[in-house]
Amino acid sequence: MNNSLHEAPAPPDQRAALLRRMKWIAGSLLLSALAGLALAHAMGGAGGWGWLRAFCEASAVGAIADWFAVVALFRYPLGIKIPHTAIIPQSKARIADGLAEFVRDHFLDPATMLAKLAIFDPARRLGEWLTDPVRLRFWVGQGQGWALGLMETFDDKRLQKATMDLIVEQVRRWDAAPTAGDVLGLLTHNGRHHQLLDAGLQQLSAFLSQDEVKARVSQLMLKHARKEWPKIIGTLELVTKVDDLADGLADKLSGSMLAELREVLAQPDHPVRLRYEAWLQAFIERLRTDPALIASIHQIKEQAITDPAVQAYVSSLWTDVKQMLRKDLAQENSTVARHLENGLRAIGEKLANDQSLRDAINQHMLSAAGHLAADLRTGITAHIADTVNAWDDQQLVRELELSVGRDLQYIRINGTLVGGLIGLLLHAVAVGALP
């Protein structure tokens, strides 16, 4: 069954009821003035009836004039297209531009906004917010619930497929080989690759100098020699201990390699370095320009994203991570939430105690806000003007009339009463009742 059938009707707009009431009062006063004027004329207008006629006559004129003025704001009086009436719908474009400019100049002025933001001191307030345990715990709990809801969303098979298709499409569009060349070019800028080579050679040197490594090399050499040259090894064992011979050979080999490594490390123009430099630069250039290498990398990329085993692995990995996160986020003492809370609290404490950090953050925020304010100023101004211009004329008139029409009816009431009092004053002057 359609739930909309059981929805409660929208409550009536109280503004419309108040507007009707004020219109009724103002209209009743006008009718009373006209009735009094008719009665005074019928009685001849002598004596006290003259005073009534003066009051009602001026009151009716004032009421009609103010009725005309109020109605002319919103529509044509009596449907007659009198010039300079229906002012609001006829001036909608001018009103839209004026409202947009008013908001722009008084609310979106960049200097004013930045001055208020500077006084606000956002970095200090952020620090205070992050060090409030009750508030921080509440919002971390909210974030925990939102994250759990987001995890549930990804249970939708259609969403999973759409996400995977989007990722695969973007990976296919990725020009991997030139990108790898650019990355390697960045990594080799200013000789960074030689620093990496030095670090690798130093690690290799430390590895080769270990006694365990030397012993393992000796064992491997002896094992290979016994397999390949068993008679020679047997003859040597009659003369000397082959194990000692292998140990000495391994030690000499290690020493020779260490000496070579030290030489490479000590000489910037060592042939090994020069060959390494030439190979790396040539490989970077090939990544950018060699069609065969580029095609090979694209083929490897395509095989990786279409291989069923890779897809199954990625899917199972995502499932495991998702289940682990869901299980943790569902607990009241979530590890992820606790680490997030501790991290945010640490940031808050740092902000609270480090004035230089607060100054730096405020400076960056003010700079970003300055650029954002300029963009928002133009965008919001245009949005306000376009929105008002897009309103239906009747909708615009109705909204404005509901907002200010009740107050405008007081103009009609005041015009009726003030007009009558002025009529009495003029009548008193005419009959000489005033000294």
N, C-alpha and C positions, 0 to 999 in steps of 0.2 A: 504494500500500500504506500502511496506517495506520502512521505512525511510532511510535505508542504501543506497538506490538507489540515494538519493538526497544529500548524504554527499559529501563535497568537497574532492577531492583527497589530500592525504598527500603531503606537499611540498617536493621537492627533497632535499636530503641531500647535503648542500653546500660543506661539507668536501670532498665528492666524486668528485664533479666538480673541486675543487681546486687541488686535488690529480692528477686527469687526466691531468690537465693543466701543472703541474710541471713535470709529467712523459713525456709529449709531448715535453717540453722544453729540458729536459735532453736527451731524445732520439734524438731530432733534432741536438743537439750539437755532439752526437756520430756519427750520420750519416754525419754531416758536416766534422768531422775529418777524417772519412773513405773516403769521397769523395775527400778531399784535399790530402790525402795520395795517392789515386789512380791517381789523376791528376799529382802530383809531380813525381811519378814513370814513368808515361807516358811521361813526359817532360824530363826524363833522370836524374833528380836530380842535375843538374849542376847549379852553381851560386845561384841566389835567390831561385830557386826551391829546392835546398838542405835545405835551411832554412825552407821552407814550409813543406818539407818532415819530417824534424826533429820535428817540432812543431806538425804536424798532427799525426805522428807515436806515439810519447809519449802521446799526448792527447787521442788517441784512446785506447792505453793500459790503461791509468788511468781511462778512462770512463768505459771500459769493466770490469776492476778490481772492481771498486766501484759499478757498476751494479750488479756484482756477489755477492758482500758483502751485499748489501741492500736486494736483492732478497733472499739470503740464510737465512736471518732473519725470513722470513715469509713462504717460500715454497722451493721446490726443483728447482734449476735453470734448465729451459728447461725440467722439469719433470724427470731429471736424479737424482737418489738417491745417491748423492755424500755424503760421510761421513761428519758429522758436518755441514750439511745444514738443512733447515727447523727447525731452532733452537727453535723458539717459540713454535710451536705445539709439537715438540719432548720433550720439557722441561716444558710442562704445569704443571705437578705435582710439579716440583721444583720451578717454578714461583709462584704457588699458595701458597706453604709453605713459600716461601720467603716474599711474599706480606703480608701474614697473620702475620708472625713474625715481619715484619717491623711495621705494624699497632699496634700490641700488645706492642712492646717495645718503640715506640715513641709517641703513642697516648693514650694507655690504661694502662700506668704505674700507679699503685695505688698511689704511693708517689707523683708523679707529679700532678695527678688529684686532690688529696686531698689538696695539697699546693695551687693550683689555686682556689679551692673551698673555702679554708679558706680566701684567699685574697678577693674573691668575696663577702664575708660576706652576705650569703643568707638571714639571718634573718633581717638585716637592710634594704636590698633591698626589701624584702617582705613588711616590714613596710612602706617604701616609696611608694610602689605600691598601698597598701591598703588605704593610706591617700591621694592619688591623686583622687579628686572627679570626674573628667572627665573620667579617665580611669576606675575607679570603677563602675561608672554609666553605662558605655558602656558594660562592661563585665557582670554586673548584668542583663542588658537588654538582652544580648545574652543568658545568662542562663535562663532567663524568657521565651524566645522564644523556646529554646531547651526543657524546661520542658513542655511547652504547646504542642509541637510536640510529646513528649513522651506520654502525656496524650491522645492525639488523637490516638496514636498507639494502646492503650488498648481498643479502641472501637471495634477492630477486635474480633468477637466471637470466632474464632479459637484460637487466642492468649489467650483470657480469659480462654477458656477450657483447653488449654495446661498448662497454669500457675496454674490453680486450680488442675489439675491432678497431676502436679509435687509437689505441696504443700501437697496434700493428701497422695501421695506416701511417701514423706519424713516423714510425721507425723506417718504413719503406721510403718515405719522402726524404729521410735524413741522408745526406751525401757524406757517408762515413769516411771515405778515404781522404778527401781534402780537409775535412774537419780534423782527422787524426794528424795530418801534416801540419795544420795550423797550431794544434796543441803541442806537438813536438817542437815546432819552431819557437813557440813561447817558452817551452821548458829549456831549450838550448840557448836562449838569449843571454848575452853577457857571460858565456862560458858556464852556465849552470850545469850542463851535462858533464863537464870535467869534474865538478864537485861530486856529482853522483858517481863517476868512475873512481875517483879517489876513495870515496866511502866504501865502494864495493871492493876495491883492491885491499884496503885496510882490513876489512872483514875477512877477506880470503887469506890474507897474511896471518891474521890471528888464528884462523882455523887451521892452516897448514903447520903452524908452530906447536900445536897441541901434541902431546905424546901419544894420546889415544889415536889420533889421525895417522901419525907416523907408524904406529904398530899395525893399524888396519891396512895401510899401504904395503907394509912388509908382508903381511899375511897374504894379501891378494897377489903380490908379485911371486911369492913362493908357490902359491897354489897354481898359478898359471904356468910357472916354470916346470913344476913336477908333471903337469898335464902335457905340455908341449915337448919337453926335452927330458924325459925320465932317465935315460941312460947317462946323459951329461950330469944331471943332478945326483944320480947314484955314484958316479965317479968322484964328483966333488965332495960328497959326504965322506969318502974314504980319506980325503986330505984335510978337510976343515968342516966346521959346523956351518951348514947352509943357512940355518936360522940366523946366526950372527952375521953372515954375509948379506942376507936380505935386509936385516935391520940397518946395517951400515949403508947399504945402497939406498934404502928408503930415507935415511937421515941425510945422505948427500943430495938426494933428489929434492928433498924438502928445503935444504939449505940453498940449493941452486935456484929453486923457484922463488924463495923468499928474497934472495939477492936480486933476481930479475924484477920482482914486484917493487922492491925499494928503489931500484933504478928508474922504473916507470914513474913512481911517485915523485921522485926528486927532479926529473927532467921534463919541463913543459913541452919540449920539442922532441920527445922520445918517439921513435918510429911507431910504437904501439899506439900512442896518443894520436899521431898524425893519421894512421890508418883508421882509427876509431872515429876521428873527426870527419874524414873523407866519407867513410861508409854512412855515418849518420846523416850528413848533409845530402848525400846522394839519395838515401832512402826517403828523406823528407821531400825532396824534389820529385821523386818517383810517385809518392803518394798524391802529389798535386797534379802531375802531368802524364804519368804512364798509364795509357788506357788498359793495358793488360793487367797491371796490378790493381787498378781501380775496379775493373770488372771482377777480378778474383775476390776482392774484399766485399763487393756487393753480393757476389754469389755466396760467400760465407755468411753474410748477414741474412740473406734470404733463407738459406738452409736453417739458420738458427731460429728464425721466427716461425718457420713452417714445420719444423721437425716435431712429430707427435711426442717424442720423448721429452723435448724441451718444454713444449706446451703443458704436458702432464706434470713435469717437475715444477714449473711456475705455478700451475693451478694448485698442486698439493702444498707448495710452500705458502701461498697466499691463504689457503684454507687453514693450515696449521697456525699461522700468525694471527689470523682472524679469530680462531677459536681461543687461542691463548689470551688475546686482548679482551674478547668478550667475557671470558671467565674471570679475568682480573677486574674489569670494570664493573661487573655485576656484584662484586664484593664491597661491603661497606668500608673495609680497610684496604682499598685498592692500592697496589704498589705503584702503579702509574700515577694515580691521583696524588699519592703521598709525595712522590718525587717531584711532581709538578708544583704542589703546594710549597715544598721546601725550596725549590728553585725560585719561585716567585717571591717567597719571603726573603730569600737571600738578596734578590735584586732590590726589594724594597729597603732592606737594611743598608745596602750599599748606597742607594739614593739618599737615604736619610742622613748618612754620615759623611758623604763625599760632596762637598760644595762644588768642586771643580767639575765633577761628573754631571751634577744638576745643571750647572751653567752651560756645559757643552750640549746636553740634551735640549735645554730650552732654546739655545741658539739654533740648533738644527731644526727644531720644531717650528720656530718662528720663521726661519728661512723657507721651509716647506709650506707653512701656512700662507706666507706671502704669495708664493706662486699659485697655491690652490685658491686663495681669495680672489686673485685676478681672474682665474678661469671661472670660478663660481659666479663672480659678479656679472660677467657677460652672459653666462649660461642661464642663471636664474632670472636675470632681467628679461631675456628673450622668452624664457618659459612662461613667466607671468603674463607678458604681453600676448603671447600666442594663446595661452589658456583663456584669458578674458575675451579675446577676439573670437575664440571658438565657441563661446557660450551662445546659446539661443537667446534672442532678444527677450522673449517672454520669460525665460528662466532667469536672466539677469535682472529684469524688472521685478519679478516676484521675490527673488532673494533680497534685493535691496529694500523693497517695500516692507517685507517681513522684518528686516533688521531695523529700519529707521522710520517706517511708516507710522508706527504708533506715536512716536514723538512728534512727527509732522502734524498729526491731528490736533495736537495742542496749539499749533499755530492757528488752525481754523477756529478753535475754541477761543483763544486769546483775541483773534481778529473780530470775532462776534461780540465779545464783551467790551473790548477796548473801543471798537467802533461805536457801540451804543453809548458809552460814556462820552466819547467825543461829540456824538450827536446831541447829547444833553447839554454839553458845554456850549456848543454853537447855538443851540436854541435859547439858552439862558442869555447869551450875548445879544441875540436878535430881539428878544422881548424886553431887554434892559433889566433883567433880574440881577445882573452883577453890577456892582458900583463902578 
